[in-house]
Amino acid sequence: MTTEDRKFLRLTLDLATNGRGLASPNPLVGAIVLDATGVESGRGFYTWQTAKHAEIVALEQAGASADGGTLYVSLEPCCYEGRTPACTTAILKSGIRRLVAITEDPHPKVRGGGFEILQQAGVEVVHAVDFLPELSMEAQRQNEAIFHFSQTGRPLVTLKSAVTLDGKIAISRDHGGWITSDIARDHVQQVRHDHDAILTGIGTVLADDCLLTDRTGLPRRRPLMRIVADSFLRLPLNSKLVESCEDDLIVVSTSAAPPKKMQMLKNMGVSVHVLDGTEGKVDLQAVVAWLGKQQLTSLIIEAGPNLNGALLDAEIVDKMLLYYAPKILGTMESIPIVDRADGQSHQEMIQFRDSRVFSVSPDEFAVETYPLKTADLAKMNR
């Protein structure tokens, strides 16, 4: 792998970001073609609307100059026919002699199959994971929701919260104001933009009268689906959520909810789904499974401590994203991130892995981390 290879692979990742909010339920992909003399002759990125994969866009731009050239891609080319023909077929037809890719596609229908087909046909395949592990990890993070969805059929669930240094999200008697800065809240909007759906509980809606919208102003393939867990349909008809509904609001409830209220919400364009769980509560596992069937690949949680605790105890949360402000509330009345039914002993503490800390503003930082689930702990204890 050469310095030039590293440069163009970096560019494919940057190109792929042009598809943010526009590619789901398919991955973000960038591609660049160099002709046989090493001159760039084509580039592309994927969006759902254009349908053509990034490799196809780049190859079509390159035309005949792709013959004998090099194709750089951020993700292994697909090798099966789905919504579009297999990219491997087009690559072989173009005469590309060398493929340099950042990461393998873990989709069950690919998983190295694209690389194998090209190699067997005489194309030199260079896999960056052997040379640039950090870039490979970045590529995997770029598409972690899609990778998770393609392997499980369920959206990647991220629990997000803004917290003080002493781990509090609000004061019980005061829900006004913000914990984090404008910069941090703008970052959250970018995170919302990258997600297909957002979920909160009815307690948060009643306390904050929130909108839960993507306010970046950036184009999206489909609206951010707003979801409220509301066992008894307490959602006010005059709430901001209901009044702003444009086929983008889902309420998940139980059979204990008043039928009249359910019909009133439906008449206002709200989609109401009954998913009964135990103890008169919504079946949260069923909610996530249902979202997967709707091809929603990523779900962000912005809720209060009770719902956060229930989601963590049910091992539904795949990832946590915590924004820390340089503040301390320092009162017993302040509200924590999580209130759990479990967690009464050290043995019941939730553990995390692969934690990453990054700066958000000069005085604020965020922690990205992944909860260890029962299956993970079982593997560790073998």
N, C-alpha and C positions, 0 to 999 in steps of 0.2 A: 504494500500500500504506500502510495506516494503522498507528498505534501499537497499535490493537486487533488488527489482523491479526497483527502481530508477537507479541503476547501469546498469542493462541490457537494460532498455529503452534508456539510454544514448548511449549505444553501438549500438543499432539498428539504431539510427540516424547517427552515425559514419559509420556504414556499408553501409547505403543507399548512402553515398557520393561516393562510388565506381562506382556508375552508372552515374556519372556526364558526360554529353555529349553522353551517350550511351543508355539512356532510352526513350527519347522523341519519340512519343507523350504520353507516359505513365509516371506515377510518379516515383520518387525515393523512394525505399522501402528497409528497412532492417528487418531481422527476426532472432530470436534466439530461439532454443528449449532447455529446461532443462528437464531431465528425472524426474521420480517420486521422486528421492532422492535429486534433486536440482543440479545435475551435468550437465554441458552443453554437449549436444550431437549432435547439428547441428546448422548451421548458413548459411545465404544466403542473397544475394542482387539481385535486378532486373536489367537486361539489355535487350534491345529489341532483340538482336541477340540470346541470350539463350532462350528467349520466356517464360521460366518458371518463375512464380512470386517468390518473395523472400521467401514466406511461403513454397512453394512447394520445393524449393532447400533445405531449412532448415529441412523440414520434411523428405525428402528423405535421407539426411545425417543421421538423427536421427534413421530412420527405426523403428523397434519395440520398441525402448526405448522411443519413444514419447508417448506411451500409459500411461495415468495417469499423464503426465507431463504438463509443462507450455510453452506456446508460447508467446514470446514477439514480437511485431510488431510496426513499426513506423507509420503505416497507417492501418486503418480498412480493414480487408480482403474483397475482392470482393465477391459478391453473385450472379453473373450472368455469363453466358457463352458468351465470346467474342472470342478473338484470342485463348484463353485457357479456360479450364473448370473453374468453380467457385472454389475459394480457400476454401470457407466454406465447400464444399463437402469433400475436401481432409482433412480438419482439423477434421471434425466429424469422418471420416473413420480412422484417425490415433489414435483416443482415447485420444486426448488432453483434459484435464479436466479444464484447466484454460487459459484464454487469457488475456493478458495485452497489451493494445494499447495506443499509444500517442494521436492520433487525428482521428476524423471521416473523412471519404472520402465524399466530397461534390458532387461527381459525381451523376447526376440525377438517375442513376440506382442502387446506393448504399445508400447514405445518412442515415446511421444507420441501413440499412437492414441487413448487414453482422453481426453486433452485435446482432440484434434481432433473426436471425435464429439460431445463436450459443446458445444464452440464452434459447430459447425455447427447444433446444435439450439437455439442462442440463449443458452446459459449463458455468463456472463462468467467467463473463466478467468484467474486471476492466478498466475503461476509465480514462486515466491520466489527462484529462482536469479538472477533479474534484479535483485533488491533486497536479498537477504540471503545472499550467497555463503557466509558462515561457517556459517550455519544449514544451508544446503544440503549443505556438506561434512560436517557432523555427522550429517545424515540418511544420507548415503552411507556413512559409517563404521559407523553403527548396523546397516546391512544389507549390509556389504561382502562377507560370506561368501555370502549368498544371491544377491547381484548377480553375484558371480564364478561361482557354480554355475549360475545360469540362463543365463549366456553361454557357459560352457565345458563344462558337464556334469561338472565335477570339483570336489572340495571345495577350499576355500581352505586352504592349508597354512601354519600358523604355527609357527615354531621358537622355543620359549621356553627360557630358561635363567636361572639365578641366578648372578651372577658377582661377583668381587672387582674392585676398581678396576684391578688389573693383568690383568684378563681371564681369571681362572682359576675353575674350577667345583669343584675338589676337590684334595686331596693324594692321590697314588696309594696311599699306605700307610694312609690314614685316610678312610673313607667315612662316618664318624659325624658327628653334629651338623649344623647348618644354617649356610648362608652369610648368608641374609637373616633379617629379623625376623618375628615373628608377624604383624605388619600386612601385610608384603609377601606372606607365604604365604597369608593370607586373601584377598588380592587375586587371587592365582593360582587359588584355588578358585573365585572368581567367573568368572575367565576359563575355567576348565574347564567351569563350568556353562553357559557360552555356546556351548560346542562340542559337536558330535555324536560325536566320536571322539578318542582319544588314542593315540599310538604311541610305543613305546620299543624299544630293542634288548635282546637277551638279556644282553649285558654289564652293562647297568644293573640288570636284574632279579637277576642272580647277585650283584652287588655290594651292592645295597640291599634286596632282597626287598620291593620296593615294591607298593603296592596300586593306584595310579593311579585312584582313585575321585573322584567329585564329592562333597565333604564339606560343601557349603553347607547341606544340609538343605532346600533349596528344591525345589519340585515340578518334574518334568521330563516331557515328553511320552513320551520313551523313554530308556532308560538310556544313560549315557556308554559307548560301545563302547570296550573296552580292547584294544589290538592290540600284539602282540610280534613283531618281526622276528627269527626264530630259524631259521637255515638248516639246522641239524642237530638240532633239537628237544632242546636241552639244558635246557629249562624243567623245573625240579623239580616232581614231582607234589605235593610238600608245600609248595610256595611259597604265599605269601599270595594271589597272583593266581589260582592254580588252586583253592585251597580256598574262595575267596570267589566263584567263578564262578557266575553265575545267568543264563546265556544272554547274557552281555555280554563274553565273552573270545574273541578271535580270534588265532590264531597263524598267521603267514604263513611258510612254510618252502619247502624245495626237495625234489626227488625223491631227494636224497641222505640224507634223514632216515630213521631206522629205522622201518619199517612197524609194528613192535610198539609202539613208543613213541607213534606217531601214534594207534593204536587205543586205547591206554590213556588218552590225553588226551581223545579223543572220548567214551570211556565216562564220563569225569568231567564231561562237558558242554561241553568246549572245542571251538570250531569251528576246524578246521585246514584251511588252504588252501595248496596247492602252486603257487607262482608262480616258476618258474625264471628266473633272470637269467644273467649271464655270470660266469665264474670261480667257479661253485658258490654264488653268492649269490642272495638274493631279488631279484626284479625290482621295484624300488621304484616305477617308473613304473606298472607293472601293478597294484600295490597301490592306488595313488591312483585309477586308472581304475576298479578294481573297487568301491572305496568309493563312487564317484560313482554307479555303477549301483545301489547299495543306498540311494540317496537320502540319503547322509550328506554334508552340505554344508560341514562345517568339520572340520579335523583339526589338533590341536595335537601338536607333537613335544616330548617331554621325554626326551632321550637323551644318550648320551656323545659324545665328539669324533669317533669313527670314523663312526658313523651320521650325525651332523650333517654331517660333511664329505662323505659320499657323497650325501646329499640335496641339499646345495648344489651340488656338482659336477654332479649330474644335472639341475640347475635345476628341482627339484621344489618348493623352498621359495618361497612367495609373500610371506612377511612374517616379520620377526623381532621378538621381544619379549624384551628383556634387562633383568633386574632387577639393579641395581648396589647393592652394600652398601659402606659406608665401611670397607673392609678391604683389606689387601694380604697375599697369601701369600708372595710373594717367594722362591720356591725353584724350582730347575730341575725338581724332581720333581712340581710341581703340574701339574694337568691343564687344558689350554686348552678353550675352547668347541668349537673345531673342529680336526680333524686331517685335512688334505686330501691327496689324491693329487696334485692340481695345486698351484698357488700357489708355485712355485719362483722366480718373478720378479715384478717390478712389473706386467708386462703380464697376469699371471694372477690378480691380486688381484680379489676380488669387490667390486663397487661397489654403492652403495646410493642410494636417492632418497627424497624425501618423509619425511625423518626428523623425529620428534617426541619431545621430552623432556618427561616429566611427573613430578611429585612423587608418591611412594608413601607415605612416612612423613617425619618431620622430617629424617632423615639419609639417606634412600634415594630413588633416582630410577629411572625406567625409560626405556628407549629403544625406541620403536616405529619400525621402518624396513623398507624394501622392497628386496630385492636386484634389481639390474638384470640382466636375462637377455640372452642373445645377440641376440634380436630387438629388445630395447630399445636395446642399444648400436648395432645396425645402423642403426636409425632416427636415432639421435643423430649418427652419422657420415656421414649422407647429405649 
